[in-house]
Structure formats: structure tokens, C-alpha cells
Amino acid sequence: MRPRIADYPAMRFRRLRRSAALRALAQENVLSVGDLIWPIFVRDGEGVEEPIHSMPGVKRLSIDLAVKAARMAADLGIPAICIFPYTDPALKTEACEEAWNPDNLANRAIRAIKAAVPEIAVMTDVALDPYNANGHDGIVRDGVILNDETVEALVRMALRQAEAGADILGPSDMMDGRIGAIRSALETAGHKDVAIMSYSAKYASAFYGPFRDAVGASGALKGDKKTYQMNPANSDEALRLVERDLSEGADMVMVKPGMPYLDICRRVKDQFGAPTYAYQVSGEYAMIKGAALNGWIDGEKAMMESLLAFKRAGCDGILTYFAPEAARLLRG
């Protein structure tokens, strides 16, 4: 039985807001550098920094500069980065063979970063859209995204990433059964320590547009992704998906996008208690950054408030393009 709250004036909530010291003592949630995962975009070349116009301040980096970025992130205390490749359009096919090429851009980046900055955890994206001539996360035949054939391709892709030295695999495709298939393949191949952070509740969202620009998938995409990504109207379905992925061997689960789905983050954490993450996606980043650049909001305060909101909603960590900027503020 919960105690009855005293009436005013015996209870004055403002007492604990009176000073910074009292506010700190009463603060319920804390954001730390250790909560951040930094997504970066890599491309071929050397010494290349290529601005992404729909994501102000974010650039595609050649592998040598991605290594420097990983070093900077580690020095700031950021525990993990997540690699997304900008694949040469000439390498994109309908069968997506480049996805499991041991020497593809992503796998070369993994090896280079782990060799130079072994202490940082490297997370990867396991989905076919960077390699797909159709721009979809799965193999397409006659306009239909094929589930089981895609899962087979994802297993091959995941194994190559594990061999390259990835610490965390991030299946983002939303195909049925892929977590169990990947986990089984990793165990069989001796990669028992490679973690899986499943994009368990990934919604068919309008907030992904700048990301698709960043990986070069916008022009290639034919149709939409509503047959495999979640309906934004659904909440109970997210819990069933998370339960399924945990039962198949996911170590961590993710909700994507982030801020429009904080209710899902809270439900997932309360229901399962599993390590729960959110992805503050490209559209969320672009809105905050764009408004700040126009002087409409205080960018730093909005950034930090948005990140703290994820912790309040129950998240154990956040994938965010703000990671280095937030880390510098948190370190003072």
C-alpha cells in the first residue's frame, strides 16, 4: 500500500527544486557517456569527409578517417560505434552478394577499427538495403520481399561480420526468424561471444529519410517497407516481437525510431527487464539540428533533454548521431 502524500503546505514539491544541489539529490534518472552508441557512415576512398546535407554536421568517412573517429570516440568514453556503409552503386545487385563479401566496405572498416582501437565495441548493421539494387532490407522477387531466402543471406552476412571482429550484430531487417538463425550459425561457427542487439520493434517510419540519403538507398528504394516493418499504430505487437527475439537468442533489444516511441521503450523495459535501447534516428537528429541552426531552439539543451528522455523511458542506452557532442558536454 502506497503512503498518502501529505497535503499542501506540509508537502511542497518546490522544496526539492530550490537549488542545483537539491535538484541533483532528487534526480531520478542520469545520462552518462556510457549510455551512448555512435552511428557512423563509411565510404571508399582515403582522406574523404563527405557532408550529408540532410544531416547537418554528419559526414561519410573513408576508413582511415573512420579509424580516427573511433579513436576520438574512445577517448571521450563512448563505449561503442555502429558502422553503416555507403556502398558503390555498381556493387548493388538483386541477389545482394556484396553483403557477405569478406572484403566489403563494412568488413574492412570493422577490421581497421578493431586493429587500431581495440577497446571500443564495434556494432554492425545486418540488413541487405546497402547492397540491394531494389533498396529493400530483403531479397525481392516479383515485387515481394522474400523472408526465408533473406534470412539465409543475413546469416552469411552476419558470419562475415563476426569473422571481421564485430562485437555486436544489429539485425535491422525485421524478417521473421532471423535472430534464431543467426544465433545458431554464430554458435556453430565458434562465435559464441558475439552479441546480438536486435532491432525488435522497428517501425515503418517517416523519420528515416536522411539515413537513406546517407547510405545511398533513397533513389534505389522501390515501394515502401510496410510488409516487414511495424505499423506505427501498434504497441502490443512490439512486445510479442521482443519476446520472440529474446527467446531466439537476442542479448539486447532495440526500439526504432526513438522519441515518437518512448511509450514502447517503457513497455518493453517494464515487461522484460532486458537490456533495452532506442535509436534516435536521422529524422529526429535533423529536426533538432535544423531548428538549432535556424535559431529556433537552444540546440545543446534540446539535444540533452531528448537524450535524457530515453533514460527516463527505461532505455539502457541510445544510438545517436549526437554522441560525440553530448559526450563532451557530459565530461565537462
C-alpha positions as CSV (number, residue, x, y, z in Angstrom):
1,M,0.0,0.0,0.0
2,R,1.4,3.4,-1.0
3,P,1.5,6.1,1.6
4,R,-0.8,9.0,1.2
5,I,1.0,12.2,0.0
6,A,0.7,15.0,2.6
7,D,-1.4,18.0,1.7
8,Y,-0.1,21.4,1.0
9,P,1.6,23.1,2.8
10,A,3.1,20.1,4.6
11,M,4.2,18.9,1.1
12,R,5.7,21.5,-1.1
13,F,7.2,19.9,-4.2
14,R,9.2,23.0,-4.9
15,R,11.4,22.5,-1.8
16,L,13.5,19.9,-3.7
17,R,13.8,22.2,-6.7
18,R,15.1,25.2,-4.8
19,S,18.8,24.8,-5.7
20,A,21.0,22.8,-8.0
21,A,22.3,20.7,-5.1
22,L,18.8,19.7,-4.0
23,R,17.7,19.1,-7.6
24,A,20.7,16.8,-8.1
25,L,19.8,14.8,-4.9
26,A,16.2,14.3,-6.1
27,Q,17.0,13.5,-9.8
28,E,15.6,10.1,-10.7
29,N,17.5,9.4,-14.0
30,V,21.0,10.2,-15.1
31,L,22.5,10.3,-18.6
32,S,26.2,9.2,-18.9
33,V,28.7,8.9,-21.7
34,G,28.5,5.1,-21.2
35,D,24.9,5.2,-22.4
36,L,25.9,6.3,-25.9
37,I,26.4,4.4,-29.2
38,W,27.6,6.5,-32.1
39,P,26.4,5.5,-35.6
40,I,29.0,6.5,-38.3
41,F,28.8,6.2,-42.1
42,V,31.8,4.8,-44.0
43,R,32.7,5.0,-47.7
44,D,35.5,4.0,-50.0
45,G,38.5,6.3,-50.6
46,E,41.2,7.9,-48.5
47,G,41.1,11.1,-46.6
48,V,37.4,11.6,-47.6
49,E,34.9,13.6,-45.5
50,E,31.7,13.9,-47.4
51,P,28.9,16.0,-45.8
52,I,25.4,14.6,-45.7
53,H,23.3,17.6,-46.5
54,S,20.1,16.3,-44.8
55,M,22.1,15.6,-41.6
56,P,24.0,18.8,-40.8
57,G,27.3,18.0,-39.1
58,V,27.3,14.4,-40.1
59,K,29.7,13.1,-42.8
60,R,30.5,9.9,-44.7
61,L,34.1,9.0,-43.8
62,S,36.7,6.9,-45.6
63,I,38.0,4.1,-43.5
64,D,41.2,5.9,-42.4
65,L,39.1,8.8,-41.1
66,A,36.6,6.4,-39.5
67,V,39.5,4.9,-37.5
68,K,40.4,8.4,-36.3
69,A,36.7,9.0,-35.4
70,A,36.7,5.7,-33.4
71,R,39.8,6.8,-31.6
72,M,38.2,10.1,-30.7
73,A,35.0,8.4,-29.5
74,A,37.0,6.0,-27.3
75,D,39.0,8.9,-25.8
76,L,35.6,10.6,-25.0
77,G,34.5,7.5,-23.2
78,I,31.9,6.4,-25.8
79,P,31.8,2.6,-25.4
80,A,30.6,1.7,-28.9
81,I,30.2,2.8,-32.5
82,C,27.9,1.4,-35.2
83,I,29.1,1.1,-38.8
84,F,26.8,1.8,-41.8
85,P,28.4,1.6,-45.3
86,Y,27.8,3.8,-48.3
87,T,28.2,1.1,-51.0
88,D,29.2,1.8,-54.5
89,P,26.0,1.6,-56.6
90,A,27.9,-0.6,-59.1
91,L,28.2,-3.3,-56.4
92,K,24.4,-3.4,-55.7
93,T,22.6,-6.3,-57.1
94,E,19.2,-8.0,-56.7
95,A,20.9,-11.0,-55.0
96,C,22.9,-8.7,-52.7
97,E,26.1,-10.8,-52.9
98,E,28.3,-7.9,-51.7
99,A,26.6,-8.2,-48.3
100,W,28.6,-11.3,-47.4
101,N,31.8,-10.4,-49.2
102,P,34.6,-10.7,-46.5
103,D,36.3,-7.7,-48.0
104,N,33.3,-5.4,-48.4
105,L,33.5,-1.9,-47.1
106,A,31.8,-2.6,-43.8
107,N,34.1,-5.6,-43.0
108,R,37.2,-3.7,-43.9
109,A,36.1,-0.9,-41.6
110,I,35.5,-3.4,-38.8
111,R,39.0,-4.8,-39.1
112,A,40.7,-1.5,-39.3
113,I,38.9,0.0,-36.3
114,K,39.4,-3.1,-34.1
115,A,43.1,-3.2,-35.0
116,A,43.6,0.5,-34.1
117,V,41.1,1.0,-31.3
118,P,40.6,-2.5,-29.8
119,E,38.9,-1.2,-26.7
120,I,35.9,0.3,-28.5
121,A,33.0,-2.1,-29.2
122,V,32.0,-2.2,-32.9
123,M,28.4,-2.8,-33.8
124,T,27.2,-3.5,-37.3
125,D,24.1,-3.4,-39.3
126,V,22.7,-6.7,-40.6
127,A,20.3,-5.9,-43.4
128,L,20.5,-6.0,-47.2
129,D,19.5,-2.5,-48.1
130,P,23.0,-1.1,-48.6
131,Y,23.7,-3.8,-51.1
132,N,20.3,-4.2,-52.7
133,A,19.5,-2.8,-56.2
134,N,15.9,-2.5,-55.0
135,G,16.8,-0.6,-51.8
136,H,15.0,-3.1,-49.6
137,D,16.2,-4.9,-46.5
138,G,15.4,-8.2,-48.0
139,I,15.6,-10.0,-51.3
140,V,12.9,-9.0,-53.7
141,R,11.2,-11.3,-56.3
142,D,8.2,-10.1,-58.4
143,G,7.7,-7.2,-56.0
144,V,7.6,-9.5,-52.9
145,I,10.2,-9.3,-50.1
146,L,11.2,-12.9,-49.5
147,N,11.5,-13.8,-45.8
148,D,13.3,-17.2,-45.7
149,E,15.7,-16.5,-48.6
150,T,16.6,-13.2,-46.9
151,V,17.3,-14.9,-43.6
152,E,19.7,-17.2,-45.3
153,A,21.5,-14.2,-46.8
154,L,21.6,-12.4,-43.5
155,V,23.2,-15.4,-41.8
156,R,26.0,-15.4,-44.4
157,M,26.4,-11.6,-43.8
158,A,26.4,-11.9,-40.0
159,L,29.1,-14.6,-40.1
160,R,31.4,-12.5,-42.2
161,Q,30.9,-9.5,-39.8
162,A,31.7,-11.8,-36.8
163,E,34.8,-13.1,-38.6
164,A,35.9,-9.5,-39.2
165,G,35.8,-8.8,-35.5
166,A,32.4,-7.2,-34.8
167,D,31.4,-7.2,-31.2
168,I,27.7,-6.6,-31.6
169,L,25.5,-7.5,-34.6
170,G,22.4,-5.4,-35.2
171,P,19.9,-7.3,-37.4
172,S,17.7,-4.4,-38.6
173,D,15.8,-6.2,-41.4
174,M,12.6,-7.3,-39.5
175,M,12.4,-10.7,-41.2
176,D,10.8,-13.4,-39.1
177,G,13.2,-16.0,-37.6
178,R,16.4,-14.2,-38.3
179,I,17.6,-13.9,-34.7
180,G,17.4,-17.7,-34.1
181,A,19.1,-18.5,-37.4
182,I,21.9,-16.0,-36.8
183,R,22.4,-17.1,-33.2
184,S,22.6,-20.8,-34.2
185,A,25.1,-20.0,-37.0
186,L,27.3,-18.0,-34.7
187,E,27.4,-20.8,-32.1
188,T,28.2,-23.4,-34.8
189,A,31.0,-21.3,-36.2
190,G,32.5,-20.6,-32.8
191,H,31.5,-17.0,-32.4
192,K,29.7,-17.7,-29.1
193,D,30.7,-14.3,-27.6
194,V,29.4,-12.1,-30.4
195,A,26.3,-10.2,-29.0
196,I,23.1,-9.5,-30.9
197,M,21.2,-6.3,-30.5
198,S,18.0,-7.0,-32.4
199,Y,16.0,-4.2,-34.0
200,S,13.0,-5.9,-32.5
201,A,10.4,-3.1,-32.7
202,K,11.4,-1.2,-35.9
203,Y,8.5,0.8,-37.2
204,A,7.7,1.8,-40.8
205,S,8.5,5.4,-40.1
206,A,8.8,8.7,-42.0
207,F,11.8,9.6,-39.8
208,Y,14.3,7.5,-41.8
209,G,14.7,9.8,-44.8
210,P,18.1,11.4,-44.1
211,F,19.6,8.0,-43.2
212,R,18.6,6.7,-46.6
213,D,20.4,9.6,-48.1
214,A,23.4,8.8,-46.0
215,V,23.7,5.2,-47.2
216,G,22.6,5.9,-50.8
217,A,19.4,3.9,-50.6
218,S,16.8,6.7,-51.2
219,G,16.9,6.6,-55.0
220,A,17.1,2.8,-55.2
221,L,14.1,2.1,-53.0
222,K,11.1,0.7,-54.9
223,G,7.8,0.9,-53.0
224,D,7.8,1.0,-49.2
225,K,8.8,-1.3,-46.3
226,K,5.4,-1.7,-44.7
227,T,5.2,-5.5,-45.3
228,Y,8.1,-6.1,-42.9
229,Q,8.5,-3.0,-40.7
230,M,5.9,-2.4,-38.0
231,N,2.7,-0.4,-38.2
232,P,3.1,2.8,-36.2
233,A,-0.4,2.3,-34.8
234,N,0.7,-0.9,-33.0
235,S,2.0,-1.3,-29.4
236,D,1.2,-4.9,-28.2
237,E,2.8,-6.3,-31.4
238,A,6.1,-4.8,-30.3
239,L,6.0,-6.8,-27.1
240,R,5.4,-10.0,-29.0
241,L,8.3,-9.2,-31.3
242,V,10.6,-8.5,-28.4
243,E,9.6,-11.7,-26.6
244,R,10.2,-13.7,-29.8
245,D,13.7,-12.2,-30.4
246,L,14.8,-12.8,-26.7
247,S,13.6,-16.4,-26.9
248,E,15.7,-16.8,-30.1
249,G,18.9,-15.6,-28.5
250,A,19.0,-11.8,-28.7
251,D,21.1,-10.3,-26.0
252,M,19.7,-6.8,-26.3
253,V,16.7,-5.3,-28.0
254,M,16.0,-2.0,-29.7
255,V,13.1,0.3,-30.4
256,K,13.3,2.4,-33.6
257,P,12.7,5.3,-34.0
258,G,13.2,6.8,-30.6
259,M,11.3,9.8,-29.3
260,P,8.0,9.1,-31.1
261,Y,8.1,5.6,-29.5
262,L,9.1,6.3,-25.9
263,D,5.9,4.5,-24.8
264,I,7.2,1.4,-26.5
265,C,10.6,1.7,-24.7
266,R,8.9,1.9,-21.4
267,R,6.6,-1.1,-22.1
268,V,9.5,-3.2,-23.3
269,K,11.6,-2.5,-20.2
270,D,8.8,-3.0,-17.8
271,Q,7.7,-6.2,-19.4
272,F,11.0,-8.0,-19.9
273,G,13.7,-6.2,-17.9
274,A,16.2,-7.0,-20.8
275,P,18.8,-4.5,-22.0
276,T,16.7,-2.1,-24.0
277,Y,18.0,0.5,-26.4
278,A,16.5,3.1,-28.7
279,Y,17.8,4.6,-31.9
280,Q,17.4,8.4,-32.1
281,V,17.1,8.2,-35.9
282,S,18.3,10.6,-38.6
283,G,15.0,12.4,-38.9
284,E,15.0,13.1,-35.1
285,Y,18.6,14.4,-35.3
286,A,17.8,16.5,-38.4
287,M,14.8,18.2,-36.8
288,I,16.7,19.2,-33.6
289,K,19.9,20.2,-35.6
290,G,17.9,22.1,-38.2
291,A,15.9,24.0,-35.7
292,A,19.0,24.9,-33.7
293,L,20.9,26.1,-36.8
294,N,17.9,28.4,-37.6
295,G,18.0,29.8,-34.0
296,W,14.5,28.4,-33.2
297,I,15.7,26.3,-30.2
298,D,18.7,26.0,-28.0
299,G,20.4,23.1,-29.7
300,E,22.5,21.9,-26.8
301,K,19.6,21.9,-24.3
302,A,17.2,20.2,-26.7
303,M,19.8,17.6,-27.5
304,M,20.5,16.8,-23.9
305,E,16.8,16.9,-22.9
306,S,16.0,14.5,-25.7
307,L,18.7,12.0,-24.7
308,L,17.7,12.1,-21.0
309,A,14.1,11.3,-22.1
310,F,15.3,7.9,-23.3
311,K,16.7,7.1,-19.9
312,R,13.5,8.2,-18.2
313,A,11.6,5.9,-20.6
314,G,13.7,2.9,-19.4
315,C,16.4,2.7,-22.0
316,D,19.8,1.4,-21.1
317,G,21.4,3.2,-24.0
318,I,20.8,5.3,-27.1
319,L,22.2,5.2,-30.6
320,T,22.5,8.8,-31.5
321,Y,24.4,11.0,-34.0
322,F,24.8,13.5,-31.2
323,A,27.1,11.1,-29.3
324,P,30.4,13.0,-29.5
325,E,28.8,16.4,-28.9
326,A,26.8,15.0,-25.9
327,A,29.9,13.2,-24.5
328,R,31.9,16.4,-24.5
329,L,29.1,18.2,-22.5
330,L,28.8,15.3,-20.1
331,R,32.5,15.3,-19.5
332,G,32.5,19.0,-18.8
